[in-house]
């Protein structure tokens, strides 16, 4: 399992007690870079319609996972990330940029419904 600074930023918002519990889970987990290569892929995802222009943070998540070589990108965001209509386009754009798109799914899908 890996994370990124993007996830750490998202997990740092909200109720302080809940934030602390989230951050404890991320502690010590390797972080994917959010560098120029990631920004190039994110820009392509936005400009070529992989994700809406207003979803820059979502494009960065996908790009970081693709550039970082992650096998899966787990998300509860089914609007922009785990969207069956846009996933083929996202995969194609990642491939055009020279990267394999991770399998984007919910934790529920990955565990076949067993979240114990």
Backbone as ProteinMPNN parsed JSONL, in Angstrom:
{"seq_chain_A": "XXXXXXXXXXXXXXXXXXXXXXXXXXXXXXXXXXXXXXXXXXXXXXXXXXXXXXXXXXXXXXXXXXXXXXXXXXXXXXXXXXXXXXXXXXXXXXXXXXXXXXXXXXXXXXXXXXXX", "coords_chain_A": {"N_chain_A": [[0.835, -1.177, 0.0], [0.429, 2.216, -0.732], [0.542, 5.785, -0.397], [-0.114, 9.291, -0.923], [1.001, 12.725, -0.81], [-1.211, 14.15, -1.447], [-3.363, 12.614, -0.498], [-2.788, 12.685, 2.211], [-3.195, 15.409, 2.684], [-5.979, 15.614, 2.153], [-6.947, 13.937, 4.174], [-6.374, 15.407, 6.376], [-8.286, 17.247, 6.938], [-11.139, 18.397, 8.676], [-12.993, 17.081, 11.499], [-11.003, 17.151, 14.358], [-10.437, 14.815, 15.953], [-11.162, 12.725, 14.257], [-9.501, 13.288, 12.117], [-6.989, 12.746, 13.292], [-7.182, 9.959, 13.678], [-7.31, 9.122, 11.026], [-4.807, 9.973, 10.057], [-3.068, 8.452, 11.595], [-3.385, 5.952, 10.463], [-2.103, 6.352, 8.052], [0.516, 6.843, 8.691], [3.919, 6.135, 8.233], [3.474, 4.866, 5.84], [4.599, 4.376, 2.536], [5.058, 7.176, 0.353], [3.792, 8.265, -2.741], [5.305, 10.238, -5.262], [4.479, 13.628, -6.061], [5.168, 15.077, -8.604], [6.723, 16.838, -11.405], [6.295, 15.054, -13.551], [3.946, 13.8, -12.769], [2.24, 15.982, -12.797], [2.174, 16.551, -15.53], [0.741, 14.351, -16.575], [-1.65, 14.692, -15.16], [-2.495, 17.143, -16.21], [-2.972, 16.362, -18.857], [-5.086, 14.564, -18.419], [-7.053, 16.349, -17.612], [-7.225, 18.166, -19.8], [-7.909, 16.535, -21.934], [-10.354, 15.493, -21.344], [-10.578, 13.387, -19.519], [-11.125, 13.687, -16.832], [-13.32, 16.121, -15.34], [-12.555, 19.617, -15.808], [-12.792, 21.044, -13.442], [-12.025, 19.254, -11.554], [-9.326, 19.044, -10.617], [-7.786, 18.084, -8.447], [-8.597, 15.419, -8.341], [-7.628, 14.523, -10.8], [-4.907, 14.722, -10.269], [-4.648, 12.739, -8.297], [-5.14, 10.365, -9.802], [-3.065, 10.584, -11.674], [-0.762, 10.549, -10.018], [-0.907, 7.957, -9.015], [-0.72, 6.477, -11.395], [1.778, 7.288, -12.539], [3.388, 6.58, -10.42], [3.209, 3.852, -10.496], [1.249, 2.325, -9.212], [-0.868, -0.456, -8.537], [-3.558, -0.431, -7.918], [-6.072, 2.072, -7.407], [-7.706, 3.128, -4.787], [-10.873, 4.353, -3.934], [-13.674, 6.28, -2.776], [-14.887, 7.984, -4.382], [-17.053, 8.155, -6.777], [-17.892, 9.808, -8.71], [-15.943, 11.275, -10.214], [-13.622, 9.7, -10.188], [-13.956, 6.767, -9.888], [-15.662, 6.139, -12.109], [-17.638, 4.495, -14.343], [-18.158, 5.354, -16.941], [-16.197, 7.214, -17.619], [-13.785, 5.926, -17.06], [-12.59, 4.269, -19.167], [-11.63, 6.278, -20.904], [-9.877, 7.631, -19.21], [-7.976, 5.606, -18.769], [-6.957, 5.344, -21.383], [-5.807, 7.88, -21.799], [-3.814, 7.917, -19.831], [-2.205, 5.868, -20.853], [-1.46, 7.021, -23.306], [0.247, 8.885, -22.305], [2.317, 7.331, -21.554], [2.072, 5.663, -19.345], [0.733, 3.077, -17.243], [-2.573, 2.89, -16.307], [-3.808, 2.644, -13.021], [-5.981, 0.106, -11.644], [-9.03, 1.397, -10.945], [-11.072, 1.53, -8.217], [-13.568, 0.92, -5.65], [-12.919, 0.322, -2.137], [-14.708, -1.642, -1.337], [-15.319, -2.987, -3.737], [-12.811, -4.093, -4.306], [-12.392, -5.841, -2.2], [-14.388, -7.616, -2.574], [-16.734, -7.085, -1.221], [-16.227, -7.736, 1.425], [-15.343, -6.085, 4.046], [-14.102, -6.448, 6.459]], "CA_chain_A": [[0.0, 0.0, 0.0], [1.109, 3.502, -0.795], [-0.318, 6.952, -0.322], [0.559, 10.462, -1.488], [0.754, 13.948, -0.05], [-2.593, 14.536, -1.759], [-4.231, 11.888, 0.439], [-2.514, 13.232, 3.544], [-3.892, 16.707, 2.75], [-7.418, 15.354, 2.268], [-7.22, 13.318, 5.471], [-6.073, 16.375, 7.423], [-9.383, 18.203, 7.018], [-12.338, 17.949, 9.383], [-12.996, 16.892, 12.942], [-9.633, 16.819, 14.785], [-10.324, 13.428, 16.408], [-11.231, 11.863, 13.074], [-8.262, 13.56, 11.38], [-5.894, 12.017, 13.943], [-7.337, 8.526, 13.381], [-6.931, 8.913, 9.622], [-3.365, 10.159, 9.881], [-2.391, 7.307, 12.218], [-3.407, 4.868, 9.47], [-1.19, 6.669, 6.957], [1.885, 6.974, 9.194], [4.874, 5.106, 7.83], [3.156, 4.336, 4.523], [5.366, 5.058, 1.491], [4.305, 8.193, -0.387], [4.077, 8.487, -4.154], [5.683, 11.619, -5.557], [3.61, 14.499, -6.849], [6.216, 15.865, -9.24], [6.394, 17.357, -12.728], [5.751, 13.973, -14.38], [2.553, 13.634, -12.339], [1.488, 17.165, -13.261], [1.977, 16.402, -16.98], [-0.363, 13.401, -16.774], [-2.87, 15.333, -14.645], [-2.898, 18.148, -17.202], [-3.555, 15.627, -19.984], [-6.404, 14.054, -18.0], [-7.979, 17.484, -17.582], [-7.399, 18.783, -21.117], [-8.467, 15.574, -22.895], [-11.667, 15.045, -20.914], [-10.594, 12.214, -18.64], [-11.869, 14.181, -15.67], [-13.719, 17.515, -15.585], [-11.543, 20.634, -15.479], [-12.943, 21.462, -12.04], [-11.596, 18.14, -10.692], [-7.866, 18.986, -10.71], [-7.262, 17.228, -7.385], [-8.865, 14.043, -8.76], [-6.674, 14.221, -11.869], [-3.612, 14.513, -9.623], [-4.687, 11.413, -7.657], [-4.978, 9.35, -10.849], [-1.732, 10.74, -12.248], [0.241, 10.09, -9.047], [-0.98, 6.493, -8.969], [-0.237, 5.946, -12.676], [3.222, 7.538, -12.65], [4.029, 5.832, -9.345], [3.126, 2.417, -10.756], [0.308, 1.644, -8.316], [-1.75, -1.424, -9.191], [-4.943, -0.04, -7.641], [-6.38, 3.359, -6.797], [-8.938, 2.93, -4.03], [-11.587, 5.611, -3.742], [-15.131, 6.277, -2.648], [-15.335, 9.016, -5.316], [-17.569, 7.518, -7.99], [-18.271, 10.845, -9.665], [-14.853, 11.586, -11.137], [-12.542, 8.711, -10.209], [-14.439, 5.411, -10.176], [-16.826, 6.354, -12.961], [-17.514, 3.527, -15.445], [-18.241, 6.031, -18.234], [-14.946, 7.915, -17.92], [-12.58, 5.11, -16.831], [-11.867, 3.899, -20.407], [-10.935, 7.471, -21.392], [-8.766, 7.855, -18.279], [-6.961, 4.591, -19.088], [-6.347, 5.677, -22.672], [-4.968, 9.074, -21.631], [-2.616, 7.486, -19.097], [-1.378, 5.104, -21.784], [-0.887, 7.99, -24.249], [1.324, 9.567, -21.582], [3.363, 6.362, -21.29], [1.889, 5.035, -18.033], [-0.413, 2.191, -17.075], [-3.539, 3.392, -15.326], [-4.159, 1.63, -12.028], [-7.394, -0.269, -11.567], [-9.703, 2.334, -10.048], [-12.231, 0.85, -7.641], [-13.824, 1.181, -4.233], [-12.44, -0.766, -1.275], [-15.745, -2.671, -1.349], [-15.124, -3.782, -4.944], [-11.551, -4.823, -4.22], [-12.507, -6.908, -1.204], [-15.591, -8.368, -2.917], [-17.771, -6.831, -0.224], [-15.813, -8.111, 2.784], [-14.515, -4.995, 4.56], [-13.659, -6.713, 7.847]], "C_chain_A": [[0.876, 1.236, 0.0], [0.07, 4.604, -0.661], [0.398, 8.085, -1.045], [0.265, 11.652, -0.591], [-0.667, 14.443, -0.285], [-3.569, 13.897, -0.77], [-4.036, 12.428, 1.851], [-3.234, 14.571, 3.716], [-5.389, 16.508, 2.923], [-7.775, 14.821, 3.653], [-7.001, 14.277, 6.631], [-7.178, 17.4, 7.637], [-10.548, 17.589, 7.803], [-12.156, 17.879, 10.883], [-11.61, 16.43, 13.401], [-9.455, 15.375, 15.254], [-10.311, 12.458, 15.231], [-9.97, 12.043, 12.231], [-7.118, 12.742, 11.968], [-5.975, 10.52, 13.647], [-6.938, 8.221, 11.943], [-5.416, 8.965, 9.456], [-2.556, 9.032, 10.516], [-2.322, 6.15, 11.22], [-2.391, 5.097, 8.353], [0.278, 6.715, 7.384], [2.757, 5.796, 8.761], [4.605, 4.511, 6.46], [3.993, 5.081, 3.47], [4.486, 6.027, 0.708], [4.765, 8.27, -1.838], [4.403, 9.965, -4.349], [4.557, 12.336, -6.29], [4.558, 15.515, -7.487], [5.768, 16.33, -10.624], [5.802, 16.282, -13.64], [4.279, 13.731, -14.056], [1.71, 14.792, -12.865], [1.235, 17.116, -14.765], [0.799, 15.476, -17.259], [-1.677, 14.01, -16.296], [-3.392, 16.368, -15.641], [-3.539, 17.473, -18.414], [-4.935, 15.096, -19.632], [-7.448, 15.168, -18.014], [-8.256, 18.012, -18.99], [-8.048, 17.847, -22.132], [-9.78, 14.947, -22.421], [-11.714, 13.783, -20.091], [-11.343, 12.499, -17.352], [-12.241, 15.628, -15.953], [-12.638, 18.491, -15.133], [-11.613, 21.074, -14.021], [-12.412, 20.419, -11.054], [-10.08, 17.958, -10.745], [-7.265, 18.043, -9.67], [-7.459, 15.752, -7.749], [-7.899, 13.613, -9.869], [-5.286, 13.957, -11.286], [-3.548, 13.152, -8.924], [-4.424, 10.315, -8.685], [-3.552, 9.389, -11.394], [-0.648, 10.234, -11.297], [0.267, 8.565, -8.987], [-0.419, 5.88, -10.256], [1.278, 6.101, -12.788], [3.979, 6.724, -11.605], [3.939, 4.325, -9.489], [2.217, 1.648, -9.813], [-0.57, 0.683, -9.119], [-3.212, -1.013, -9.069], [-4.979, 1.38, -7.111], [-7.732, 3.177, -6.118], [-9.574, 4.275, -3.732], [-13.057, 5.349, -3.472], [-15.725, 7.301, -3.611], [-15.758, 8.353, -6.63], [-18.06, 8.539, -9.017], [-17.168, 11.067, -10.691], [-13.802, 10.493, -11.235], [-13.031, 7.331, -10.63], [-15.731, 5.483, -10.977], [-16.708, 5.436, -14.18], [-17.583, 4.169, -16.831], [-16.892, 6.647, -18.608], [-13.691, 7.054, -17.767], [-11.878, 4.683, -18.122], [-11.069, 5.082, -20.976], [-9.71, 7.764, -20.518], [-7.637, 6.87, -18.574], [-6.199, 4.946, -20.368], [-5.407, 6.876, -22.546], [-3.692, 8.713, -20.874], [-1.663, 6.745, -20.025], [-0.727, 6.016, -22.819], [0.295, 8.732, -23.62], [2.442, 8.605, -21.179], [3.264, 5.646, -19.952], [0.681, 4.111, -18.059], [-1.308, 2.772, -15.997], [-3.812, 2.296, -14.299], [-5.631, 1.253, -12.157], [-8.032, 0.642, -10.528], [-10.976, 1.665, -9.536], [-12.428, 1.287, -6.192], [-13.197, 0.062, -3.41], [-13.422, -1.942, -1.269], [-15.574, -3.58, -2.568], [-13.868, -4.656, -4.852], [-11.64, -6.014, -3.28], [-13.724, -7.802, -1.45], [-16.647, -8.272, -1.831], [-17.4, -7.167, 1.203], [-14.835, -7.074, 3.305], [-14.07, -5.215, 5.995], [-12.216, -6.425, 8.028]], "O_chain_A": [[1.921, 1.285, 0.648], [-1.131, 4.368, -0.798], [1.409, 7.856, -1.709], [-0.608, 11.594, 0.275], [-1.257, 15.084, 0.584], [-4.482, 14.554, -0.27], [-5.0, 12.605, 2.595], [-3.814, 14.836, 4.769], [-6.005, 17.169, 3.759], [-8.789, 15.211, 4.232], [-7.404, 13.986, 7.757], [-7.02, 18.323, 8.435], [-10.895, 16.422, 7.618], [-11.283, 18.53, 11.457], [-11.092, 15.434, 12.896], [-8.42, 14.768, 14.979], [-9.545, 11.494, 15.214], [-9.432, 11.074, 11.694], [-6.361, 12.114, 11.229], [-4.953, 9.882, 13.394], [-6.31, 7.199, 11.667], [-4.821, 8.112, 8.798], [-1.477, 8.694, 10.03], [-1.312, 5.451, 11.146], [-1.878, 4.139, 7.773], [1.177, 6.635, 6.546], [2.383, 4.632, 8.905], [5.415, 3.731, 5.959], [4.079, 6.308, 3.521], [3.321, 5.741, 0.434], [5.96, 8.331, -2.127], [3.841, 10.83, -3.678], [3.79, 11.728, -7.037], [4.733, 16.633, -7.0], [4.592, 16.232, -10.975], [4.897, 16.572, -14.423], [3.468, 13.487, -14.949], [0.588, 14.588, -13.327], [0.197, 17.586, -15.232], [-0.05, 15.788, -18.093], [-2.706, 13.861, -16.955], [-4.596, 16.452, -15.881], [-4.54, 17.962, -18.939], [-5.855, 15.164, -20.447], [-8.598, 14.941, -18.389], [-9.409, 18.278, -19.332], [-8.669, 18.309, -23.089], [-10.264, 13.987, -23.019], [-12.77, 13.163, -19.968], [-12.094, 11.663, -16.85], [-11.555, 16.3, -16.724], [-11.898, 18.217, -14.187], [-10.594, 21.437, -13.433], [-12.356, 20.675, -9.851], [-9.6, 16.835, -10.903], [-6.342, 17.288, -9.975], [-6.581, 14.929, -7.491], [-7.415, 12.481, -9.875], [-4.572, 13.071, -11.755], [-2.512, 12.487, -8.955], [-3.585, 9.44, -8.466], [-2.912, 8.35, -11.554], [0.286, 9.559, -11.731], [1.335, 7.957, -8.917], [0.284, 4.871, -10.204], [1.979, 5.138, -13.099], [5.078, 6.236, -11.868], [4.525, 3.591, -8.693], [2.393, 0.443, -9.632], [-0.962, 0.983, -10.247], [-4.006, -1.216, -9.988], [-4.044, 1.837, -6.453], [-8.766, 3.083, -6.779], [-8.897, 5.22, -3.326], [-13.61, 4.33, -3.885], [-16.944, 7.47, -3.653], [-14.924, 8.035, -7.478], [-18.581, 8.169, -10.069], [-17.421, 11.051, -11.895], [-13.147, 10.368, -12.27], [-12.562, 6.787, -11.63], [-16.763, 4.951, -10.566], [-15.776, 5.583, -14.97], [-17.109, 3.578, -17.802], [-16.489, 6.61, -19.771], [-12.637, 7.412, -18.291], [-10.649, 4.731, -18.168], [-9.957, 4.899, -21.472], [-8.641, 8.103, -21.028], [-6.47, 7.26, -18.624], [-4.973, 4.86, -20.427], [-4.324, 6.876, -23.131], [-2.606, 9.161, -21.242], [-0.453, 6.971, -19.989], [0.433, 5.811, -23.176], [1.221, 9.151, -24.315], [3.408, 9.015, -20.535], [4.248, 5.085, -19.471], [-0.272, 4.336, -18.804], [-0.848, 3.104, -14.905], [-4.025, 1.141, -14.67], [-6.425, 2.007, -12.719], [-7.62, 0.655, -9.368], [-11.846, 1.282, -10.317], [-11.567, 1.934, -5.596], [-12.966, -1.031, -3.928], [-13.01, -3.1, -1.202], [-15.673, -4.801, -2.449], [-13.873, -5.813, -5.272], [-11.043, -7.062, -3.526], [-14.049, -8.65, -0.619], [-17.362, -9.234, -1.55], [-18.186, -6.909, 2.114], [-13.636, -7.161, 3.043], [-13.697, -4.261, 6.679], [-11.686, -6.593, 9.126]]}, "name": "protein", "num_of_chains": 1, "seq": "XXXXXXXXXXXXXXXXXXXXXXXXXXXXXXXXXXXXXXXXXXXXXXXXXXXXXXXXXXXXXXXXXXXXXXXXXXXXXXXXXXXXXXXXXXXXXXXXXXXXXXXXXXXXXXXXXXXX"}
